[in-house]
Amino acid sequence: MSELVSILIPAYNAQRWIAGTIESALAQTWPHKEVIVVDDGSTDNTFKVAMRFASKGVRVVAQANQGAASARNTAMNAAQGSHIQFLDADDLLHPQKLSLQLAAADHGLSTRDLLTSAWGRFFVHTERAVFHHDALWQTHSPVDWIVTKFTANTFMFPASWLVSRKLMELARPWNERLSADDDGEYMCRLVAASQQVRFVPQAKSYYRIGNATSLSSQKSEASLRSEMLSLRLCVEHLLRLEDSERTRGACVCLLQDKLGQFYPEQTELVDQCHRLASSLDGALVAPHERLHFKLLRSVFGWRRAKAMRSRLNNTKLRVRRTMDRLSPVQALAH
C-alpha cells in the first residue's frame, strides 16, 4: 500500500468536465496518489476550475498550447509515482480502479507488465455506461495484443491503463510530432516495451462520448499526415517485435481499416498506404461504401459526402447526450 500513483490529466478547454474528472481521481480508494493537471493553453476557465482543487493537493501546471502529447509529457516530468495513470480531462475512473489493478500487480507481476481495465462508453451518467467486451479484454503477450488490435480494429483508451515507471521509461515520452492518434502510437509503443499486457476485469474506467466541440467534419491536412505517421510507427513497433507472415498480415489489416480516412482526396497519403501495404506483401482495396453514403457521394462528391456523414453522426451523438442528461437515472430500473 506504499506505492505512489501519479494521476496525470492533460486539459484543453475542458471547463465543463474537468471538475468531475479531478473528483474521480481524488475519490480513488488507493490512498497514496498525486493528481497533476496540465492546462495546455486553454482559452476558457479550465485553469481556474482546476485551481479550485489546489487546496486538496492537486498540482495545476499551465503551459502554452502545444498539444495533448506535450501536456502529457509535462505531467510525466512532474510525476513522482512508481505507477502512472493517464486520465483525459473529460473521462472518469471508478473509485476502486487503481486499488484493483495494483492488487493484481501484487501477485508476482513484473514492473514491465502493462495493466489494463474494463472500460465503458458513457454520455453523462456513468450508471448508463456500456461495456463492450472485445478481443483485447484478456491477458496477452505484447505481439498477440498488437496483432489483435490491428486485425480486430479495436483499442484500449488511455484511462484503462496503469503504467509502471519502469515501463514508462522504456517506452520513452509521448511523440510530440503527432497531433492526431498520438495515443494509438504510444499505446503500441508501451505494449511493445512490456513483458505482458495484464487485463484486470474488475477494474473500470469510463470514456465520455458525444463531446464534440464542433459539427465540422473535415480533419486538417496536418491531422491526416499525423494519422499516417502514426500508422507507419505502429507498423514499425510490431515488426520490431516479430516480423512474420501473421504480423505483416495484421499490419495490412490496419492499413485497410484506416484507408478510408484518406481516400480518395488525399492522394499522396493513399499512395503511401498502398506502398506500405505492398512492402508488407499485401494489397489494399477501395474502402467499402454503405448505400446511403454511396448515394450522397454520387450527388455531392467525396469531400462533401464525408462532411455530411460526420455532421450527421455528431448530431446524433449530441441528441443522445442531451437525452441522457435529461432522463432520470432511476428510470433504468424500469
C-alpha positions in Angstrom: 0.0 0.0 0.0 3.1 2.3 0.0 3.4 2.8 -3.8 2.6 6.3 -5.0 0.4 6.6 -8.1 0.6 9.7 -10.3 -2.7 10.5 -12.0 -2.0 12.8 -15.0 -4.7 14.9 -16.5 -3.9 16.9 -19.7 -6.6 19.5 -20.3 -7.6 21.9 -23.0 -10.8 23.9 -22.9 -12.4 21.4 -20.6 -14.1 23.7 -18.1 -17.3 21.7 -18.4 -15.8 18.4 -17.4 -12.6 19.0 -15.5 -14.1 19.2 -12.0 -15.7 15.8 -12.3 -12.6 14.3 -13.7 -10.4 15.6 -10.9 -13.0 14.4 -8.3 -12.9 10.9 -9.8 -9.1 11.0 -9.4 -9.3 12.2 -5.8 -12.0 9.6 -5.0 -9.7 6.7 -5.7 -9.6 4.3 -2.7 -5.9 3.8 -3.2 -4.5 6.1 -0.5 -1.1 7.1 -2.0 -1.7 9.2 -5.0 -0.9 12.5 -6.5 -3.0 14.4 -9.1 -1.3 16.6 -11.7 -3.3 18.7 -14.2 -1.6 20.3 -17.1 -3.6 23.1 -18.7 -2.4 23.2 -22.3 -3.2 26.9 -23.1 -7.0 26.7 -22.6 -8.9 29.8 -23.7 -11.8 29.1 -21.3 -11.9 28.7 -17.5 -10.2 25.3 -17.3 -7.3 26.6 -15.3 -9.5 28.4 -12.8 -11.7 25.4 -12.3 -8.7 23.1 -11.8 -7.1 25.5 -9.3 -10.1 25.1 -7.0 -8.7 21.7 -6.1 -5.2 23.0 -5.2 -6.2 23.1 -1.6 -6.8 19.3 -1.8 -3.3 18.7 -3.0 -3.9 18.8 -6.8 -1.0 20.4 -8.7 -2.0 22.5 -11.6 0.5 23.5 -14.3 -0.1 25.9 -17.1 1.7 25.9 -20.4 1.3 27.5 -23.9 -0.8 25.4 -26.2 1.4 22.6 -27.6 -1.0 19.7 -27.9 -2.0 16.7 -25.8 1.2 14.8 -26.2 3.2 17.7 -24.9 0.8 18.2 -22.0 1.2 14.5 -21.0 5.0 14.8 -21.2 4.9 17.8 -19.0 2.9 15.9 -16.5 5.1 12.9 -16.7 8.2 15.0 -16.0 6.5 16.3 -12.8 5.3 12.9 -11.7 6.8 11.2 -8.7 4.8 8.0 -8.6 6.0 4.4 -9.2 2.9 4.0 -11.4 1.3 6.4 -13.9 -2.5 6.7 -14.5 -3.4 8.8 -17.6 -6.8 10.4 -17.5 -8.2 12.8 -20.1 -10.0 15.8 -18.9 -13.5 14.6 -19.7 -13.1 10.9 -18.7 -13.7 9.2 -15.3 -12.3 6.4 -13.1 -14.3 4.0 -10.9 -13.2 4.7 -7.3 -11.6 1.3 -7.0 -9.8 1.3 -10.4 -6.3 1.8 -9.0 -6.7 -0.4 -6.0 -7.9 -3.4 -8.1 -5.2 -3.0 -10.6 -2.5 -2.7 -8.0 -3.8 -5.7 -6.2 -3.3 -7.7 -9.4 0.2 -6.2 -9.6 0.9 -7.5 -6.1 0.7 -11.1 -7.3 4.2 -11.6 -8.6 3.9 -9.4 -11.7 6.9 -7.7 -13.3 7.3 -4.0 -13.4 7.2 -4.4 -17.2 3.7 -5.7 -17.1 1.2 -3.3 -18.5 -2.1 -3.3 -16.7 -5.4 -2.6 -18.4 -9.0 -2.4 -17.3 -12.6 -2.9 -18.4 -14.0 0.4 -19.8 -17.4 1.7 -20.8 -18.6 4.4 -23.1 -21.0 7.0 -21.5 -22.6 10.3 -22.3 -23.4 11.9 -18.9 -24.2 9.3 -16.4 -21.7 6.5 -15.7 -24.5 4.4 -14.4 -25.5 4.0 -18.1 -22.0 3.2 -19.3 -22.0 0.5 -21.9 -19.2 -2.1 -21.7 -18.5 -3.9 -24.9 -16.2 -6.8 -24.3 -13.8 -7.4 -27.2 -10.7 -9.4 -28.1 -8.4 -7.1 -26.1 -10.3 -7.8 -22.8 -7.9 -10.6 -21.8 -4.2 -11.0 -20.9 -2.0 -11.1 -24.0 1.7 -11.3 -24.9 2.8 -8.0 -26.5 2.8 -9.4 -30.0 -0.6 -11.0 -29.7 -2.0 -7.8 -28.2 -0.9 -5.6 -31.1 -1.9 -8.2 -33.7 -5.3 -8.5 -32.1 -5.7 -4.7 -32.0 -4.8 -4.4 -35.7 -6.9 -7.2 -37.0 -10.0 -6.5 -34.8 -9.8 -2.7 -35.3 -10.2 -2.1 -31.6 -8.3 -0.3 -28.9 -7.9 0.4 -25.2 -8.3 4.1 -24.3 -5.6 5.7 -22.1 -7.6 5.8 -18.8 -7.8 2.0 -18.9 -4.1 1.6 -18.5 -1.9 1.6 -15.4 1.8 2.0 -16.3 4.8 1.3 -14.1 7.6 3.9 -14.1 10.0 1.3 -15.4 7.7 0.6 -18.4 7.2 4.3 -19.0 10.9 4.9 -19.1 11.4 2.1 -21.5 8.6 3.4 -23.8 10.1 6.9 -23.7 7.9 10.1 -23.9 4.8 10.7 -26.0 5.6 11.7 -29.6 5.0 15.4 -29.8 5.2 15.3 -33.6 1.8 13.6 -33.6 -1.2 15.9 -33.4 -3.6 13.0 -34.1 -3.6 9.4 -32.9 -0.8 10.2 -30.5 -2.5 7.8 -28.0 -2.7 5.0 -30.6 1.1 5.2 -31.3 2.0 5.5 -27.6 -0.2 2.5 -26.8 1.6 0.3 -29.3 5.0 1.6 -28.0 4.0 0.8 -24.4 2.8 -2.7 -25.3 6.0 -3.3 -27.4 8.1 -2.4 -24.4 6.1 -4.6 -22.0 6.5 -8.2 -20.8 2.8 -8.8 -21.0 -0.5 -6.9 -21.1 -2.4 -8.0 -18.0 -6.2 -7.4 -18.2 -7.9 -6.8 -14.8 -11.6 -7.2 -15.5 -12.8 -6.0 -12.1 -11.2 -2.5 -12.6 -13.3 0.0 -14.6 -12.8 3.3 -16.3 -15.2 5.5 -18.3 -14.8 7.0 -21.7 -17.1 10.0 -22.4 -18.6 10.2 -25.9 -20.8 12.8 -27.6 -18.4 15.5 -26.5 -17.8 17.0 -30.0 -17.0 20.8 -29.8 -17.8 21.4 -33.4 -20.1 19.9 -36.1 -17.3 20.4 -38.6 -16.2 17.0 -40.1 -13.1 17.8 -42.0 -9.7 16.9 -40.5 -6.9 19.3 -41.3 -4.2 18.1 -43.6 -1.7 18.3 -40.7 -4.0 16.0 -38.7 -4.3 13.5 -41.6 -0.5 13.5 -42.0 -0.2 12.8 -38.3 -2.5 9.8 -38.7 -0.3 8.5 -41.5 2.9 8.9 -39.4 1.2 7.1 -36.5 0.3 4.2 -38.8 3.9 3.9 -40.0 5.2 4.0 -36.5 2.7 1.4 -35.2 3.7 -0.9 -38.0 7.3 -0.5 -37.1 6.7 -1.2 -33.4 5.0 -4.5 -34.2 7.6 -5.7 -36.8 10.4 -5.0 -34.4 8.8 -7.5 -32.1 8.1 -10.1 -34.7 8.5 -9.9 -38.5 6.4 -12.8 -39.7 3.6 -13.6 -42.1 1.0 -13.1 -39.4 2.3 -9.7 -38.2 2.6 -8.4 -41.7 -0.9 -9.5 -42.4 -2.1 -7.7 -39.3 -0.4 -4.5 -40.5 -2.1 -4.8 -43.8 -5.5 -5.1 -42.0 -4.7 -1.9 -40.0 -3.9 0.0 -43.2 -7.1 -1.3 -44.9 -9.2 -0.2 -41.9 -7.6 3.3 -41.9 -7.5 3.9 -45.7 -11.0 5.4 -45.7 -9.9 8.5 -43.8 -7.5 9.4 -46.6 -9.5 8.0 -49.6 -9.7 9.3 -52.3 -8.9 13.1 -52.0 -5.6 12.7 -50.1 -3.9 11.1 -53.0 -0.4 11.3 -51.5 -1.4 9.6 -48.3 -3.5 7.0 -50.2 -0.4 6.2 -52.3 1.7 5.9 -49.1 -0.8 3.4 -47.7 -0.7 1.3 -50.9 3.2 1.4 -51.0 3.4 0.4 -47.3 0.9 -2.5 -47.8 2.9 -3.6 -50.9 6.2 -3.6 -48.8 4.4 -6.0 -46.4 3.4 -8.4 -49.3 -0.2 -7.2 -49.1 -2.6 -5.1 -51.2 -5.4 -2.7 -50.3 -8.8 -2.3 -52.0 -11.1 0.7 -52.2 -13.0 1.3 -48.9 -16.4 -0.3 -48.7 -19.2 2.2 -49.1 -22.6 1.8 -47.5 -25.6 2.5 -49.8 -26.6 5.8 -48.3 -23.1 7.2 -48.4 -22.7 6.0 -52.0 -25.8 8.0 -52.9 -24.5 11.1 -51.2 -21.1 10.7 -52.8 -22.6 10.3 -56.2 -24.5 13.6 -55.8 -22.1 15.8 -53.8 -18.7 14.2 -54.3 -16.4 12.6 -51.7 -15.4 15.6 -49.6 -18.9 17.0 -49.1 -20.4 13.5 -48.6 -17.8 12.8 -45.8 -18.6 16.2 -44.2 -22.3 15.5 -44.3 -21.8 12.0 -42.8 -19.7 13.3 -40.0 -22.1 16.2 -39.2 -24.9 13.7 -39.1 -23.0 11.3 -36.7 -22.1 14.2 -34.4 -25.6 15.5 -34.3 -26.9 12.0 -33.4 -24.4 11.8 -30.6 -25.4 15.3 -29.3 -29.0 14.3 -29.3 -28.3 11.1 -27.4 -26.1 13.1 -24.9 -29.0 15.5 -24.3 -31.5 12.7 -23.8 -29.1 11.0 -21.3 -28.7 14.2 -19.4 -32.4 14.9 -19.2 -33.5 11.4 -18.4 -33.5 10.4 -14.7 -31.0 7.7 -13.9 -33.6 5.8 -11.8 -35.6 5.2 -15.0 -33.1 2.5 -15.8 -34.8 0.2 -13.4 -37.9 0.0 -15.5 
